[in-house]
Amino acid sequence: MGLGYLLIVLVFMGIGAIVQARLKSKFKKYAQMPLRSGLSGKEVAEKMLHDNGIFDVNIVSVKGRLTDHYNPVDKTVNLSQDVYSGRNISAASVAAHECGHAVQHAKAYSMLQFRSAMVPVVNISSQMLSWIFLIGMFMSYSLTMFSFDSVILVVIAAQAVITLFTFVTLPVEFDASNRALAWLNSSGLTASQEHEGAKDALKWAAMTYVVSALAALTTLAYYIMLFLGRRD
């Protein structure tokens, strides 16, 4: 799995770092632009949920930056402290995006349901890969009881699950952003310039998921080529 895999990791680490830096730069920029309505991220989230007839979702503040997420298990919109109390374009766009997931959940959006159903399998696949790599690094002699082909097939199967998950995540995230932007526009919370800022911020947030999906696909292709190369 050697040099080729290391190069893939390094390339996508570099791309990921660039996208993350760009994302932070965009959110910092739009965090300095006050929202005309003066609403905080929490208040934006409350209004979007209520406008969509959702009254059983709680909005909570969590520590960290860019830690915002929707938890379908306990029905909570979790907003980082800057977003929760922020009264700017960044806070409004993030809060609305996370509520977009809550709307998906309430409307039984099929891709979100599929993604949620995949989570246990993805966790198992990730643990399998971790153990295989750990054994390969520190206890490679113990792998002699298995053929290399058998091991790489397990790796391919686990990586295929993870890759599928990253691609299923894409429509879920893009749809949540589209719902957020449509609501921000229809509710009148964002004027034209504000709306363009929200769109730009959410675009770069989505790019992080695109990079993850491409990295997963490239890694899967590498393992498949490694396996097929041994068959020649």
FILUM-60281 format. One record per residue: y negated, x, z of N, C-alpha, C in turn. Coordinates in steps of 0.02 Angstrom, whole numbers, plus 32768, in hexadecimal, padded with zeros to 4 digits. Last residue first. Example, Ala and Ser with C-alpha at 12.3 -4.5 7.8 and 13.67 -1.06 7.14 Angstrom:
807082828162803582AC81657FFE8285818A;811C8294818680E18267818680A582948186;
END
This chain:
81F17F8D7D8581F77FAC7D4282297FE77D43;81E17F677E0582187F477DE182247F677D9D;81727FA27E3581B17FBD7E4E81ED7F9F7E28;81127F547DFB81187F997DE681597FB87DFC;811C7EDD7E4281347EDE7DFC813D7F257DE3;80DF7F097EBB81247EF17EB981417EF57E72;805F7F2A7E9080887F5C7EB280D17F497EB0;80347EB07E5F803C7EE77E3180677F1F7E4F;802F7E6C7EDA805C7E547EA580697E8C7E72;7FCD7EB47F1D80117EB27F3880437E9C7F02;7F5E7E9A7EC97F757EDF7ED57FBD7EE07EEE;7F4F7E117ED57F607E2D7E937F7B7E747E9B;7F267E0C7F5C7F657DEC7F477F7C7E097F04;7EAB7E4D7F517EDF7E697F7B7F237E4D7F68;7E677DF27F007E727E367EE87EAA7E587F10;7E637D837F567E867D7F7F157E967DC47EFA;7E157DB37FBF7E597D9D7FCC7E827D9B7F8B;7D9D7DCC7F7A7DBF7E037F9C7E087DF17FA8;7D7C7D4B7F527D8A7D7D7F1F7DAF7DB97F3D;7D667D107FD17D997CF67FA47DAD7D297F6F;7CFB7D5C80027D3B7D5A80277D737D437FF9;7C977D3B7FA47CAE7D807FAB7CF37D847FCE;7C8A7CB37FC17C9F7CC87F7E7CBA7D0F7F81;7C587CB780427C9A7C9A80377CB67CAD7FF2;7BDB7CEE802A7C0A7D1280567C517CF8804E;7B9B7C8F7FDE7BB27CCC7FBD7BE27CF47FE8;7B6E7C2F80367BAB7C20800F7BC77C5F7FEE;7AF97C6D80607B2F7C6180917B707C55806D;7AB17C677FEB7AC87CA980037AFD7CA28039;7A9B7BDD7FE67ABD7BFF7FAE7AD87C427FC6;7A517BC280567A967BAB80557ABE7BCB801C;79D67BFC802E79F97C14806A7A437C008068;79B67BAF7FBD79C07BF77FB779E77C137FF2;79A57B2F7FF679D87B3A7FC179E97B847FBB;79397B47804A797A7B32806679B27B3E8035;78D87B657FE878EB7B96801A792E7B878039;78CF7AEC7FA678E57B277F8178FB7B5E7FB0;789C7A9F800E78DE7A8F7FF378FA7ACA7FCC;781E7AD48020784E7AD8805778957ACE803D;77E57AB07FA777EC7AF67FB8781F7B007FEF;77EF7A1E7FB3780B7A447F7B78167A8E7F8B;781B79F6805F77F179F08024780D7A1E7FEE;789679AB80C1788079E980A0785679D88062;78A8792B80ED789D795F8120788679A08101;78C978BF809E788478D5809E7874790C80D0;79477894808A7928788180CA78DE789580CE;796778CE8011796078858014793D786F8054;796D79588036793F79408003793278F5800A;79CF795D8096798D797980A67959795F8074;7A3A792880497A1E7902808179D9791B8094;7A4F798E7FEC7A41794A7FD57A207921800C;7A6E79F880417A3279FB80177A1E79B57FFF;7AE679CB807C7AAD79DC80A57A6D79D9807C;7B3B79BC800E7B2B798180387AEC798E8061;7B3D7A427FE57B227A0E7FB87B1079CF7FDF;7B7C7A7C80537B377A8F80427B177A5B8015;7BF97A3F804A7BD17A3580877B877A46807A;7C227A717FCE7C177A297FD67BEC7A1B8014;7C317AF87FEB7C007AE37FB97BF07A997FC0;7C9A7AF2804B7C587B0C805D7C227AF6802C;7D017AB880007CEE7A9A80407CA77AB18053;7D127B0E7F947CF77ACA7F887CE17AA87FC8;7D3F7B837FE77D047B837FBB7CE97B3C7FAD;7DB87B6F80287D7A7B70804F7D3C7B698024;7E147B847FC77E0B7B3F7FDD7DC97B398005;7E0C7C0F7FC57DF47BE97F8B7DEB7B9F7F9B;7E417C32803F7DFC7C4680307DE07C207FF5;7EC37BFC80327E957BE280657E4D7BF48055;7EF97C4E7FD07EF17C077FC37EBE7BE87FF3;7EFC7CC5801A7ED37CC07FDE7EC57C777FCD;7F5A7CA7807D7F157CB780907EE67CB08055;7FCB7C94802B7FB37C5E80567F6A7C698069;7FD67D147FF47FCB7CDA7FC87FB07C9F7FEF;7FF57D6280627FB37D6B80437FA37D318014;80787D35807980457D2B80AC7FFF7D31808E;80B57D5C800080B67D168015807F7D088048;80A07DE7800380857DBF7FCD80817D767FE1;80EA7E09807680A27E16807480817DEC803E;81697DE8804A814E7DC5808481017DCD8085;81737E457FE381767DFD7FD3815B7DD3800C;81737EBC802981397EAC7FFF81397E637FEA;81F17EB2806981B37EB5809181777EA18066;82477EB57FFD82477E7B802A82077E788052;822C7F337FC8821F7EF77F9F821C7EB97FCB;825A7F88802982127F84801D82017F457FF7;82D77F41809482C47F60805582797F58804C;82E97F6A814182DA7F3A810D82CA7F5F80CD;82FD7FD6818D83317FA3819183257F6B815E;828C8021818182C58035815882FD8001815A;822C800381D8822E7FD9819D826A7FEA8170;822C8061823982508024824882557FF6820C;81DA80C4820A822280D08207824980908214;8159809C82278172809381E381BD809D81DE;8105807E8294814E807D829C817080748258;807E80828275809680A582B180E180A982B8;8068804281F9803F807A820E805F80A38245;80C57FDA81EF80C2800B81BA809B804981CE;80A57F91825F80E67FB2825D80E47FEA8228;80297F638232802E7F898270806F7FB18272;804B7F1B81C180207F5681B980257F8281F7;80987EB581FF80B57EE081CA808D7F2081C2;803B7E7A825680767E9B827080967ECA823D;7FDE7E4781F97FC97E76822D80047E9D8248;802C7DEE81B0800F7E28818F7FFB7E5D81C2;80487D908216807E7DB481F480647DF381D3;7FC87D6082337FEE7D84826780277DAD8248;7FAC7D2081BB7F827D5781D07FA67D828205;800F7CBC81BD800E7CED81877FE57D2B819B;7FE57C71822C80277C92822C80297CC981F8;7F697C4481FC7F6D7C6C82397FAF7C93823D;7F927BF7818F7F697C3381837F6B7C6181C0;7FD37B9081D17FF97BBB81A47FD37BFC8197;7F677B5382177FA07B70823B7FC97BA18211;7F0E7B3081A47EFB7B5F81D97F377B7C81FF;7F2D7ACB814B7F447B0F813C7F3B7B408176;7EED7A5C81777F367A5C817C7F527AA28171;7E6A7A7D81557E7D7A78819C7EC87A7B81A5;7E747A7580C87E637AB480E97E787AB48132;7E9079ED80B87EC07A1F80A07EB47A6280C3;7E1979B880EB7E5979A7810A7E8E79DA80F8;7DBF79EC808E7DB979FE80D57DFA79F080FA;7DEB79AC801C7DF079F5801F7DE87A0E8067;7DD2792180387E16793B802E7E1C79868036;7D7478D980B47D6F790380787DB1792A8070;7D5F786F81117DA2788680FF7DA278AB80BC;7CE3785481407CF6783381017D3A784980E7;7CDD78A681AF7CD8785D81B87CEF7837817B;7CE3792381717D18790E819F7D1978C281A6;7C6C7924812A7CAB792C81077CE579118131;7C15791E81977C1778E681687C5778E88140;7C2D799C81CC7C3B796181F57C40792281C9;7BFD79EA81657C4479EC81757C5879AF819F;7B7779CB81707B9979BA81327BE579BB813C;7B567A0781E47B5F79BF81E67B8079A681A6;7B477A8681AE7B7E7A7A81DE7B8A7A2F81E6;7AD47A6D815E7B147A8381407B4E7A74816E;7A737A4E81BC7A887A1B818D7ACA7A2D816C;7A697ACA81FD7A7C7A8F82237A967A5881F5;7A3D7B1A81917A7D7B2881B27A967AEA81D8;79C17ADD817279F57AE281407A3A7AEE815F;79797AE981EC79867AA781CF79C07AA9819D;79717B7481FD79927B4A822F79A57B068212;79277B988189796A7BB3819679907B8681C6;78AC7B55819C78D87B448163791F7B5C816F;78947B2B824C78837B4C820D78B77B3A81D7;78A07B2C82DA787D7AF682B678657B128273;792D7B4C834578FE7B60831178DF7B2482ED;79917B29839B794C7B1D83B279177B2D837D;7A037B41834C7A007B07837979B77AF6838B;79ED7BBE831279EF7B8282E879E47B438312;79F17C13837F79B67C14835379B37BD68327;7A727BF883B47A367BE883DA79F77BE583AF;7ADF7BA5833F7AC87BE183627A847BD18382;7B377B0E83547AFE7B3083377AEB7B6D8361;7BBB7AAB832F7BA87AE483597B717B0C8336;7BE77A0C83397BBF7A37830D7BA47A6E833A;7C8779D083617C4979ED83787C287A158340;7D0F7996836C7CD57977834C7C93798F836A;7D7C79DC83927D5779BA83C87D17799883AE;7DA979FA830D7DD879E983427DB579C2837A;7D477A2482B77D6279E082AD7D9179CA82E5;7CB87A7682D47CFD7A7582ED7D197A2F82E7;7C4B7AD182707C607A8F82847CA97A928299;7BDB7B59829B7C177B3D827C7C237AF68296;7B7F7BF182AC7B7E7BA882A47BBF7B908282;7B617C7082BF7BA07C5A82DD7BA87C0E82D6;7AEE7CB682A17B197CA0826A7B5F7C8D8283;7AF57D05833F7ACF7CF583037AFE7CE782CA;7B177CCA83EB7B207CF383AF7AF27CDE8376;7B537C34843C7B347C76843B7B407C9983F8;7B2B7B8884157B5B7BBE84227B377C01841C;7B0A7AE0843D7AEE7B22842F7B227B578441;7B467A4883EE7B427A7884267B267ABB840E;7B5879A183D27B3579DD83B97B2B7A0C83F4;7BE3793583B37BB3795583E17B95799383C1;7C08789F83637C0778E8835D7BD17904838A;7C04781783567C36783383847C3B787F837E;7BB577DF82F67B9B77DE833B7BCC77FC836E;7B8277D082557BB077F6827F7B9277FB82C5;7B36779C81EC7B5E776F82157B9177928241;7AE077F081AF7B2177E7818F7B5177BD81B9;7A7777F382057A6B77D681C37AAC77CA819D;7AB4783A826E7AA477F382777A9977D18234;7ABD78BA82337AF97897824B7AEB784C8250;7A3578D6821C7A6478D381E47AA478AD81F8;7A0178D382A079E978A3826E7A1A789D8234;7A45793E82DC7A4B78FA82F77A3878C782C3;7A1879AA828C7A5F7998828E7A69795182A7;799079A982AD79A5799F826779EE79888265;799A79C78334797F798683217990797682D8;79CC7A49832D79F27A16835179DB79D0833B;79647A8A82EB79A67A8682CC79D07A4F82EC;78CE7A25830178FA7A5E8310793C7A5582EC;784679EF8299788579E282BC78AB7A2382C9;77D579FB824D77D27A14829178117A0982B9;77C279DB81C977D079A481F877CC79B98241;77B47A598190777B7A2B8191778579F381C4;77F07AE881DE78027AAA81BD77C97A7881C6;77AF7B8D81C377B67B5081EC77C87B1481C2;77FA7C1C819B77D77BE6817977E27BA5819F;78497C7881D278017C8181DF77D77C4B81BC;78C37C6081A378B97C5081EA786F7C5681FD;78C17C93812678B67C4B812C78AF7C348175;78D77D1C8147789D7D078120788E7CBD812C;79527D17818779187D3081AC78D87D19818A;79A17CEC811F79997CC0815A795E7CD68185;79977D5980C879807D1780B379737CEA80EF;79D07DBF8115798B7DC680FE796E7D8280EA;7A517D9181257A277D98816079DD7D9D814D;7A797D98809D7A797D5880C17A4B7D5B80FE;7A727E2180857A477DF3805F7A417DB08082;7AD57E4B80DB7A907E6480E57A5F7E3680C1;7B437E0C80A27B2F7DFB80E67AE77E1080F4;7B477E4C80267B3B7E0480297B247DEF806F;7B637ED080517B267EC1802A7B157E77802E;7BDD7EBF80907BA47ED780B77B627EC88094;7C2D7E9880247C227E6A805C7BE67E7E8085;7C2C7F0D7FD97C0F7ED07FBD7BFF7E9F7FF5;7C6F7F6180367C2C7F71801E7C097F348003;7CE87F2080427CC07F2A807E7C777F38806B;7D147F2B7FC07CFF7EE97FD87CDB7EEC801B;7D2D7FB67FBC7D017F967F8B7CE77F537FA6;7D897FC980267D477FEA80287D167FC87FF9;7DF87F7E7FFA7DD77F6F803A7D907F8B803B;7E177FC17F837E057F797F827DDF7F677FC1;7E38803F7FB77DFF80397F8A7DE77FF07F86;7EAB801F80007E70803980237E3180327FF8;7F027FFB7F9A7EED7FC97FCA7EAE7FDF7FEF;7F0F80797F5B7EF6803F7F367EDC800A7F65;7F4780CD7FC07F0480D87FA77EE7809B7F84;7FC48068800F7F9A80A3800D7F54809E7FF0;803B802A80008000800080007FC2802C8000;
END
